[in-house]
Amino acid sequence: MSYQEHPQKLADHSAFDPADPAPAIGLRVVRGALVPATELDQQQLRRLNLSLDQTVYAELDFERVPADLKRIHKLGQLLVDQVPLFAHMDAHMAIKVLQSLSGAGCDVMSVPAGTLADLSGQECQGDPNKLVTVFQPWSLSPSRMSGAQFARLLDQLCRYIAIEIWSDCPPEDVKMWADTMPSSNP
């Protein structure tokens, strides 16, 4: 359940059922602590019936905002506009190729060389049964990637660009350039 969905779930349940998975609770960072982000989050914490000084373990995630996808696509558009390798692509395709080149945000797979040749429309050179390692990019959808994963992926892609494409540029500048792309770009 995403953070954005949890208020509706709260409205449907008046008490916490221990058989249900733990609910998502929004927390805001304050100096030295995490506190409930909203009144609904406070109510949900009360329903958990926690005791003072009780230790709890939680999986933390950053909230994804719609601007995240726009931001990473602006990075793709920057590559399309500035790097000849990406010039024939759209912003989304540029990000997928960048993921594949860098290995960031990818699953590692082994594919028979013959299958890979068929998929690319080329003739297989060598043994068609030999396994070839390929990177399969992850979906960037908020339902498939957490906020923390997304932030880490964006940092990794900017670092890759700074090392492999614009070697005289720090990763922070790559991210800044992408952020300043005109809003007319995807």
N, CA and C of each residue as an Amber inpcrd file, in Angstrom:
protein
   558
   0.8500000  -1.1700000   0.0000000   0.0000000   0.0000000   0.0000000
   0.8960000   1.2330000   0.0000000   0.6150000   2.1670000  -0.8550000
   1.4320000   3.3730000  -0.9180000   0.9840000   4.3650000   0.1430000
   1.8600000   5.3280000   0.4190000   1.5470000   6.3570000   1.3970000
   0.2900000   7.1230000   0.9790000   0.1510000   7.3610000  -0.3290000
  -0.9820000   8.1410000  -0.7960000  -2.3070000   7.3920000  -0.5750000
  -2.2720000   6.0540000  -0.5160000  -3.5030000   5.2810000  -0.3800000
  -3.9130000   5.0700000   1.0640000  -2.9980000   5.1980000   2.0110000
  -3.3000000   4.7610000   3.3590000  -4.4180000   5.5310000   4.0670000
  -4.6860000   6.8310000   3.8120000  -5.7950000   7.4740000   4.5090000
  -7.1450000   6.8100000   4.2250000  -7.3600000   6.3170000   3.0050000
  -8.6120000   5.6400000   2.7100000  -8.7150000   4.3500000   3.5120000
  -7.6170000   3.6220000   3.6550000  -7.6290000   2.3810000   4.4160000
  -7.9360000   2.6900000   5.8790000  -7.3920000   3.8000000   6.3920000
  -7.6650000   4.1740000   7.7760000  -9.1470000   4.3980000   8.0030000
  -9.7770000   5.0230000   7.0630000 -11.1970000   5.3100000   7.2170000
 -12.0250000   4.0260000   7.2730000 -11.5310000   2.9490000   6.6700000
 -12.2730000   1.6920000   6.6290000 -12.0720000   0.8360000   7.8730000
 -11.0220000   1.0690000   8.6540000 -10.7030000   0.2130000   9.7920000
 -10.6650000   1.0400000  11.0650000 -11.4850000   0.6670000  12.0420000
 -11.4900000   1.4260000  13.2810000 -10.4580000   0.9070000  14.2740000
 -10.0060000  -0.3240000  14.1210000  -9.0000000  -0.8780000  15.0260000
  -7.9860000  -1.6720000  14.2360000  -6.7990000  -1.7590000  14.7770000
  -5.7290000  -2.5090000  14.1280000  -5.9560000  -3.9920000  14.3510000
  -5.9390000  -4.7720000  13.2950000  -6.0650000  -6.2280000  13.3680000
  -4.6790000  -6.8320000  13.2200000  -4.1500000  -7.5010000  14.2640000
  -2.8020000  -8.0550000  14.1930000  -2.6080000  -9.0610000  13.0630000
  -3.6890000  -9.6230000  12.5470000  -3.5740000 -10.5740000  11.4290000
  -3.2720000  -9.8570000  10.1190000  -3.6390000  -8.5720000  10.0360000
  -3.3540000  -7.7920000   8.8290000  -1.9000000  -7.3610000   8.8290000
  -1.3280000  -7.1460000   7.6290000   0.0400000  -6.6010000   7.5980000
   0.0440000  -5.2080000   8.2070000   1.1670000  -4.8120000   8.7670000
   1.2820000  -3.4900000   9.3810000   0.9490000  -2.4120000   8.3550000
   0.2000000  -1.4110000   8.7560000  -0.1920000  -0.3550000   7.8230000
   0.9670000   0.5920000   7.5320000   0.8550000   1.2780000   6.4160000
   1.8270000   2.3280000   6.0920000   1.4840000   3.5490000   6.9220000
   2.4810000   4.1240000   7.5590000   2.2820000   5.3080000   8.3880000
   3.2680000   6.3640000   7.9120000   2.7670000   7.5230000   7.5640000
   3.6290000   8.6110000   7.1130000   4.3620000   9.2230000   8.2900000
   5.6680000   9.3760000   8.1490000   6.4880000   9.9830000   9.1850000
   7.2390000  11.1700000   8.6060000   7.3700000  12.2200000   9.4070000
   8.0860000  13.4140000   8.9960000   9.3700000  13.4840000   9.8170000
  10.4500000  13.8970000   9.1720000  11.7350000  13.9950000   9.8560000
  11.8110000  15.3300000  10.5980000  12.0960000  15.2500000  11.9120000
  12.3860000  16.4330000  12.7110000  13.7540000  16.2030000  13.3430000
  14.3010000  17.1970000  13.9580000  15.6540000  17.0650000  14.5220000
  15.7030000  15.8630000  15.4760000  16.4190000  14.8110000  15.0300000
  16.6570000  13.6450000  15.8850000  15.5110000  12.6690000  16.0180000
  14.4470000  12.8090000  15.2200000  13.3000000  11.9080000  15.3980000
  12.4440000  11.8530000  14.1400000  11.5790000  10.8700000  14.1050000
  10.5260000  10.7620000  13.0980000   9.2020000  10.9170000  13.8300000
   8.3310000  11.7730000  13.3250000   7.0340000  12.0030000  13.9600000
   5.9310000  11.7670000  12.9300000   4.7120000  11.4410000  13.3890000
   3.6160000  11.2360000  12.4390000   3.4250000  12.4690000  11.5480000
   3.2320000  12.2130000  10.2680000   3.1290000  13.3070000   9.3020000
   1.7740000  14.0000000   9.3350000   0.7290000  13.2600000   9.6720000
  -0.6260000  13.8270000   9.6600000  -1.3990000  13.3220000  10.8760000
  -2.5630000  13.9080000  11.0920000  -3.4530000  13.4460000  12.1680000
  -3.8550000  11.9820000  11.9320000  -4.0760000  11.6170000  10.6720000
  -4.4210000  10.2190000  10.3720000  -3.2780000   9.2700000  10.7380000
  -2.0460000   9.7050000  10.5270000  -0.8960000   8.8930000  10.9190000
  -0.8310000   8.7530000  12.4390000  -1.1430000   9.8300000  13.1660000
  -1.1740000   9.7480000  14.6320000  -2.2340000   8.7440000  15.0880000
  -3.4050000   8.7970000  14.4810000  -4.4730000   7.8540000  14.8320000
  -4.0480000   6.4170000  14.5680000  -3.3890000   6.1930000  13.4520000
  -2.9440000   4.8400000  13.1040000  -1.9230000   4.3310000  14.1240000
  -1.0110000   5.1910000  14.5470000  -0.0400000   4.7860000  15.5670000
  -0.7400000   4.4310000  16.8760000  -1.7540000   5.2100000  17.2500000
  -2.5090000   4.8920000  18.4800000  -3.1800000   3.5270000  18.3610000
  -3.6980000   3.2120000  17.1950000  -4.3720000   1.9160000  16.9790000
  -3.4160000   0.7320000  17.1100000  -2.1170000   0.9690000  16.9080000
  -1.1370000  -0.1100000  17.0350000  -0.8800000  -0.4830000  18.4900000
  -1.3470000   0.3650000  19.4240000  -1.2410000   0.0880000  20.8490000
   0.2120000  -0.1680000  21.2730000   1.0980000   0.7090000  20.8560000
   2.5110000   0.5830000  21.2080000   2.7400000   1.0660000  22.6350000
   3.7570000   0.5250000  23.2780000   4.1140000   0.9240000  24.6400000
   5.3110000   1.8660000  24.6000000   5.4170000   2.7330000  25.6090000
   6.5810000   3.6040000  25.7170000   7.8440000   2.7560000  25.8060000
   8.8800000   3.1880000  25.1390000  10.1900000   2.5180000  25.1000000
  10.1650000   1.1670000  24.3940000   9.0560000   0.8220000  23.7620000
   8.9980000  -0.4180000  22.9790000   9.8160000  -0.2310000  21.7120000
  10.5770000  -1.2400000  21.3330000  11.3460000  -1.1900000  20.0960000
  10.4940000  -1.7500000  18.9690000  10.4090000  -1.0150000  17.8830000
   9.7060000  -1.4880000  16.6950000  10.6660000  -1.4140000  15.5170000
  10.4570000  -2.2580000  14.5310000  11.2870000  -2.2640000  13.3310000
  10.4070000  -1.9080000  12.1600000  10.9000000  -1.0120000  11.3500000
  10.1020000  -0.5170000  10.2300000  10.9590000  -0.4480000   8.9790000
  10.3170000  -0.6360000   7.8560000  10.9720000  -0.4300000   6.5730000
  10.6340000   0.9800000   6.1380000  11.6480000   1.8180000   5.9680000
  11.4200000   3.2090000   5.5960000  11.4870000   3.3770000   4.0950000
  10.6910000   4.2780000   3.5870000  10.6730000   4.5780000   2.1660000
  10.4400000   6.0700000   2.0270000  10.9330000   6.6340000   0.9400000
  10.6730000   8.0320000   0.6510000   9.3990000   8.1140000  -0.1600000
   8.6240000   9.1480000   0.0910000   7.4070000   9.3600000  -0.6840000
   7.7860000   9.6890000  -2.1220000   7.1550000   9.0230000  -3.0630000
   7.3620000   9.3430000  -4.4830000   6.3590000  10.4120000  -4.8720000
   6.8230000  11.3490000  -5.6230000   5.9410000  12.4030000  -6.1090000
   5.8970000  12.3260000  -7.6280000   4.8080000  12.7670000  -8.2470000
   4.7120000  12.6950000  -9.7070000   5.8790000  13.3660000 -10.4210000
   6.4630000  14.3680000  -9.8050000   7.5780000  15.0890000 -10.4410000
   8.8160000  14.2020000 -10.5910000   8.9130000  13.0920000  -9.8260000
  10.0670000  12.1950000  -9.9430000  10.2220000  11.6660000 -11.3650000
   9.1440000  11.1660000 -11.9470000   9.2200000  10.6340000 -13.3110000
   9.5620000  11.7370000 -14.3050000   8.9740000  12.8980000 -14.1080000
   9.2760000  14.0230000 -14.9990000  10.7560000  14.3850000 -14.8870000
  11.2840000  14.3270000 -13.6780000  12.6890000  14.6760000 -13.4500000
  13.6270000  13.7110000 -14.1720000  13.3710000  12.4110000 -14.0700000
  14.2720000  11.4490000 -14.7090000  14.1110000  11.4950000 -16.2260000
  12.9130000  11.8080000 -16.7070000  12.7360000  11.9470000 -18.1530000
  13.4200000  13.2150000 -18.6720000  13.5130000  14.2420000 -17.8400000
  14.2860000  15.4240000 -18.2360000  15.7580000  15.0620000 -18.3840000
  16.2480000  14.1720000 -17.5230000  17.6270000  13.6890000 -17.6620000
  17.7790000  12.9730000 -19.0000000  16.7960000  12.1520000 -19.3560000
  16.8230000  11.4760000 -20.6510000  16.8070000  12.4650000 -21.8030000
  16.0070000  13.5100000 -21.6910000  15.9330000  14.5250000 -22.7400000
  17.2490000  15.2670000 -22.8660000  17.9120000  15.5280000 -21.7360000
  19.2340000  16.1570000 -21.7730000  20.1970000  15.3080000 -22.5990000
  20.1690000  13.9970000 -22.4140000  21.0300000  13.0980000 -23.1910000
  20.6610000  13.1250000 -24.6730000  19.3640000  13.0910000 -24.9660000
  18.9000000  13.1240000 -26.3590000  19.3890000  14.4000000 -27.0420000
  19.3040000  15.5230000 -26.3270000  19.6870000  16.8150000 -26.9100000
  21.1990000  17.0170000 -27.0180000  21.9890000  16.3610000 -26.1570000
  23.4060000  16.6850000 -26.0640000  24.3790000  15.5690000 -26.4530000
  23.9220000  14.3270000 -26.5160000  24.8440000  13.2070000 -26.7430000
  24.4340000  12.4710000 -28.0220000  25.3110000  12.4250000 -29.0270000
  24.9640000  11.7930000 -30.3080000  24.4510000  10.3490000 -30.1860000
  24.9740000   9.5790000 -29.2520000  24.5290000   8.1970000 -29.0620000
  23.0230000   8.1050000 -28.8120000  22.4460000   9.1310000 -28.1810000
  21.0360000   9.1210000 -27.7950000  20.1520000   9.9610000 -28.7200000
  20.7290000  10.6020000 -29.7260000  20.0160000  11.5840000 -30.5440000
  18.7720000  11.0350000 -31.2430000  18.7500000   9.7690000 -31.5810000
  17.6100000   9.1920000 -32.3090000  16.5240000   8.6360000 -31.3780000
  16.6760000   8.8320000 -30.0840000  15.7510000   8.2540000 -29.1000000
  14.8420000   9.3230000 -28.5120000  13.7680000   8.8540000 -27.8550000
  12.9960000   9.7670000 -27.0250000  13.5740000   9.6920000 -25.6060000
  13.1070000  10.5490000 -24.7220000  13.6690000  10.6390000 -23.3720000
  13.5350000   9.3240000 -22.6120000  12.3930000   8.6640000 -22.7300000
  12.1700000   7.4030000 -22.0180000  13.1510000   6.3310000 -22.5030000
  13.2950000   6.2120000 -23.7990000  14.2210000   5.2240000 -24.3560000
  15.6530000   5.5280000 -23.9290000  16.0150000   6.8040000 -23.8820000
  17.3670000   7.1760000 -23.4550000  17.6320000   6.7120000 -22.0230000
  16.6510000   6.8470000 -21.1470000  16.8290000   6.3880000 -19.7580000
  16.9670000   4.8740000 -19.7200000  16.1540000   4.1620000 -20.4900000
  16.2440000   2.6880000 -20.5080000  17.6060000   2.2360000 -21.0240000
  18.1100000   2.8810000 -22.0650000  19.4350000   2.5440000 -22.6000000
  20.5030000   2.8970000 -21.5610000  20.3660000   4.0430000 -20.9160000
  21.3170000   4.4390000 -19.8820000  21.3190000   3.4240000 -18.7330000
  20.1340000   2.9700000 -18.3180000  20.0640000   1.9350000 -17.2950000
  20.8200000   0.6890000 -17.7560000  20.5870000   0.2710000 -18.9980000
  21.2390000  -0.9330000 -19.5260000  22.7560000  -0.7670000 -19.6180000
  23.2110000   0.3920000 -20.0630000  24.6490000   0.6310000 -20.1840000
  25.3340000   0.6420000 -18.8210000  24.6820000   1.2550000 -17.8510000
  25.2960000   1.4160000 -16.5320000  25.0660000   0.2110000 -15.6310000
  23.9930000  -0.5310000 -15.8860000  23.6120000  -1.6240000 -14.9950000
  22.8260000  -1.1420000 -13.7880000  22.6380000   0.1620000 -13.6500000
  21.9000000   0.7270000 -12.5180000  20.4070000   0.5190000 -12.7270000
  19.7280000   0.0620000 -11.6970000  18.2920000  -0.1650000 -11.8000000
  17.9520000  -1.2520000 -12.7880000  18.7280000  -2.3350000 -12.7520000
  18.5300000  -3.4390000 -13.6950000  18.6160000  -4.7860000 -12.9900000
  17.9580000  -5.7680000 -13.5760000  18.1800000  -7.1600000 -13.2180000
  19.2120000  -7.7040000 -14.1910000  20.0760000  -8.5800000 -13.7010000
  21.0720000  -9.2170000 -14.5540000  20.4760000 -10.5370000 -15.0230000
  20.5100000 -10.7440000 -16.3290000  19.9280000 -11.9550000 -16.9120000
  20.9380000 -12.6020000 -17.8570000  20.7750000 -13.8940000 -18.0550000
  21.5630000 -14.6160000 -19.0560000  20.6150000 -15.0720000 -20.1480000
  20.9540000 -14.7390000 -21.3830000  20.1120000 -15.0480000 -22.5360000
  20.9750000 -15.7850000 -23.5590000  20.4390000 -16.8500000 -24.1750000
  21.2080000 -17.5080000 -25.2380000  21.5270000 -16.5310000 -26.3670000
  22.7470000 -16.6000000 -26.8740000  23.1920000 -15.6830000 -27.9310000
  22.2670000 -15.7190000 -29.1400000  21.7620000 -16.8970000 -29.5040000
  20.8540000 -17.0120000 -30.6450000  19.5650000 -16.2500000 -30.4190000
  19.0190000 -16.3140000 -29.2060000  17.7950000 -15.5800000 -28.8720000
  18.0480000 -14.0820000 -28.9230000  19.1790000 -13.6580000 -28.3790000
  19.5240000 -12.2430000 -28.3990000  19.6860000 -11.7510000 -29.8340000
  20.3170000 -12.5570000 -30.6870000  20.4830000 -12.1940000 -32.0980000
  19.1170000 -12.0750000 -32.7740000  18.2180000 -13.0230000 -32.4980000
  16.8700000 -12.9730000 -33.0740000  16.1300000 -11.7080000 -32.6440000
  16.2240000 -11.3860000 -31.3520000  15.5320000 -10.2030000 -30.8310000
  16.0650000  -8.9070000 -31.4440000  17.3550000  -8.8820000 -31.7450000
  17.9540000  -7.6710000 -32.3080000  17.9220000  -7.6570000 -33.8310000
  17.4230000  -8.7560000 -34.4440000  17.3370000  -8.8260000 -35.9000000
  18.6730000  -9.0030000 -36.5760000  19.6240000  -9.5750000 -35.8540000
  20.9470000  -9.7860000 -36.4200000  21.2600000 -11.2700000 -36.4690000
  22.2870000 -11.5960000 -37.2300000  22.7190000 -12.9820000 -37.3190000
  23.6270000 -13.2820000 -36.1250000  23.4550000 -14.4670000 -35.5510000
  24.2660000 -14.8650000 -34.4010000  25.6830000 -15.2100000 -34.8540000
  26.6600000 -14.6220000 -34.1900000  28.0670000 -14.9170000 -34.4530000
  28.5270000 -15.9030000 -33.3840000  28.8560000 -17.1150000 -33.7510000
  29.3110000 -18.0970000 -32.7670000  28.1990000 -19.0250000 -32.3310000
  28.3880000 -19.6310000 -31.1760000  27.4700000 -20.6300000 -30.6290000
  26.1580000 -19.9750000 -30.1900000  25.0260000 -20.3370000 -30.8250000
  23.7460000 -19.7140000 -30.4650000  23.2530000 -20.1150000 -29.0710000
  23.8240000 -21.1620000 -28.4870000  23.4070000 -21.6010000 -27.1530000
  24.2450000 -20.9950000 -26.0320000  25.3200000 -20.3110000 -26.3830000
  26.1730000 -19.6730000 -25.3830000  25.3760000 -18.5790000 -24.6770000
  25.4690000 -18.5370000 -23.3450000  24.7290000 -17.5380000 -22.5810000
  25.4640000 -16.2040000 -22.5820000  24.6960000 -15.1500000 -22.8010000
  25.2150000 -13.7880000 -22.8170000  24.5490000 -13.0360000 -21.6710000
  25.3380000 -12.3040000 -20.8960000  24.7970000 -11.5170000 -19.7870000
  24.2450000 -10.2040000 -20.3180000  23.0090000  -9.9000000 -19.9330000
  22.3660000  -8.6390000 -20.3310000  21.7340000  -7.9960000 -19.0990000
  21.5370000  -6.6900000 -19.1740000  20.8710000  -5.9550000 -18.1010000
  19.4480000  -5.6260000 -18.5360000  18.4720000  -6.0360000 -17.7210000
  17.0630000  -5.7520000 -17.9870000  16.6260000  -4.6030000 -17.0760000
  16.3780000  -3.3960000 -17.6430000  16.0090000  -2.2450000 -16.8100000
  14.7100000  -2.4740000 -16.0340000  14.6920000  -1.9790000 -14.8100000
  13.4880000  -2.0180000 -13.9860000  12.5060000  -0.9590000 -14.4710000
  11.2520000  -1.1800000 -14.1650000  10.2350000  -0.1680000 -14.4080000
  10.4520000   0.9890000 -13.4290000  10.2080000   2.1920000 -13.8820000
  10.3390000   3.3760000 -13.0390000   9.0140000   3.7610000 -12.3880000
   7.9870000   2.9720000 -12.6160000   6.6620000   3.2640000 -12.0830000
   6.6960000   3.3340000 -10.5570000   6.0040000   4.3120000  -9.9630000
   5.9510000   4.3960000  -8.4970000   5.3990000   3.1280000  -7.8460000
   4.5880000   2.3730000  -8.5640000   4.0510000   1.1330000  -7.9820000
   5.0740000   0.0030000  -8.0180000   6.1560000   0.1670000  -8.7510000
   7.1690000  -0.8840000  -8.8800000   8.4910000  -0.5300000  -8.2120000
   8.7110000   0.7490000  -7.9060000   9.9970000   1.1840000  -7.3510000
   9.7340000   2.1530000  -6.2020000  10.3630000   1.8960000  -5.0670000
  10.1820000   2.7690000  -3.9080000  10.8720000   4.1150000  -4.1310000
  10.5300000   5.0560000  -3.3030000  11.1680000   6.3650000  -3.3710000
  12.6640000   6.2810000  -3.1250000  13.0680000   5.4340000  -2.1810000
  14.4960000   5.2730000  -1.8880000  15.2260000   4.6640000  -3.0810000
  14.6250000   3.6540000  -3.7060000  15.2380000   3.0430000  -4.8900000
  15.3520000   4.0630000  -6.0140000  14.3040000   4.8620000  -6.1890000
  14.3080000   5.8540000  -7.2560000  15.4050000   6.8890000  -7.0350000
  15.5260000   7.4040000  -5.8120000  16.5570000   8.4010000  -5.5110000
  17.9510000   7.8230000  -5.7490000  18.1470000   6.5720000  -5.3410000
  19.4400000   5.9140000  -5.5450000  19.7120000   5.7260000  -7.0340000
  18.6840000   5.3280000  -7.8050000  18.8450000   5.1470000  -9.2450000
  19.2250000   6.4620000  -9.9180000  18.5290000   7.5370000  -9.5890000
  18.8360000   8.8340000 -10.1910000  20.2820000   9.2260000  -9.8940000
  20.7210000   9.0290000  -8.6550000  22.1160000   9.3350000  -8.2970000
  23.0890000   8.4700000  -9.0870000  22.7950000   7.1870000  -9.2280000
  23.6820000   6.2760000  -9.9680000  23.7690000   6.6610000 -11.4450000
  22.6380000   7.0150000 -12.0400000  22.6470000   7.4040000 -13.4520000
  23.4390000   8.6940000 -13.6550000  23.2600000   9.6640000 -12.7690000
  24.0210000  10.9150000 -12.8790000  25.5160000  10.6470000 -12.6930000
  25.8550000   9.7570000 -11.7760000  27.2650000   9.4070000 -11.5570000
  27.8390000   8.7260000 -12.7960000  27.0780000   7.8160000 -13.4060000
  27.5310000   7.1310000 -14.6180000  27.7790000   8.1420000 -15.7470000
  26.8370000   9.0690000 -15.9280000  26.9930000  10.0940000 -16.9640000
  28.2500000  10.9190000 -16.7050000  28.4660000  11.2840000 -15.4330000
  29.6260000  12.1010000 -15.0760000  30.9420000  11.3600000 -15.3020000
  30.9270000  10.0470000 -15.1780000  32.1670000   9.2730000 -15.3660000
  32.3680000   8.8890000 -16.8250000  31.3200000   8.4170000 -17.4780000
  31.4500000   7.8290000 -18.8170000  31.1520000   8.7730000 -19.9770000
  30.3440000   9.8080000 -19.7530000  29.9390000  10.6650000 -20.8710000
  30.5540000  12.0560000 -20.7510000  30.3940000  12.6990000 -19.6040000
  30.9650000  14.0230000 -19.3750000  31.9550000  13.9150000 -18.2140000
  33.1350000  13.4050000 -18.5000000  34.1030000  13.0890000 -17.4420000
  34.6400000  14.3130000 -16.7020000  34.4400000  15.4970000 -17.2200000
  34.9120000  16.6930000 -16.5260000  33.8100000  17.3560000 -15.7000000
  32.7210000  16.6390000 -15.5070000  31.5510000  17.2020000 -14.8430000
  31.1800000  16.3630000 -13.6110000  30.9730000  16.9820000 -12.4430000
  30.5350000  16.2140000 -11.2680000  29.0680000  15.7800000 -11.4060000
  28.7000000  14.6670000 -10.7670000  27.3180000  14.1630000 -10.8530000
  26.2710000  15.1980000 -10.4340000  26.6070000  16.0470000  -9.4730000
  25.6420000  17.0580000  -9.0050000  25.2840000  18.0260000 -10.1300000
  26.2660000  18.3420000 -10.9820000  25.9980000  19.2410000 -12.1100000
  25.0880000  18.5720000 -13.1360000  25.2830000  17.2710000 -13.3730000
  24.4140000  16.5470000 -14.3090000  22.9730000  16.6260000 -13.8180000
  22.7690000  16.3760000 -12.5370000  21.4220000  16.4330000 -11.9600000
  20.8500000  17.8410000 -12.0610000  21.6850000  18.8640000 -11.7990000
  21.2320000  20.2490000 -11.8820000  20.8340000  20.6060000 -13.3190000
  21.6450000  20.1750000 -14.3040000  21.3170000  20.4540000 -15.7020000
  19.9830000  19.8250000 -16.0800000  19.7650000  18.5980000 -15.6390000
  18.4980000  17.9280000 -15.9390000  17.3340000  18.6880000 -15.3020000
  17.5360000  19.1570000 -14.0790000  16.4710000  19.8980000 -13.3770000
  16.1360000  21.2090000 -14.0540000  17.1030000  21.7870000 -14.7860000
  16.8520000  23.0840000 -15.4250000  16.3640000  22.9460000 -16.8730000
  16.1600000  21.7200000 -17.3460000  15.5970000  21.5300000 -18.6870000
  14.2320000  22.2030000 -18.7450000  13.8850000  22.8200000 -19.8690000
  12.5670000  23.4790000 -19.9890000  11.4390000  22.4870000 -19.7070000
  10.3840000  22.9960000 -19.1140000   9.2590000  22.1230000 -18.7500000
   8.4880000  21.6100000 -19.9610000   8.7550000  22.1400000 -21.1280000
   8.0880000  21.6270000 -22.3280000   8.6140000  20.2470000 -22.7130000
   9.7870000  19.8950000 -22.1770000  10.3180000  18.5530000 -22.4280000
   9.6680000  17.5830000 -21.4540000   9.5800000  16.2870000 -21.8570000
   8.9260000  15.3130000 -20.9700000   9.6560000  15.1390000 -19.6610000
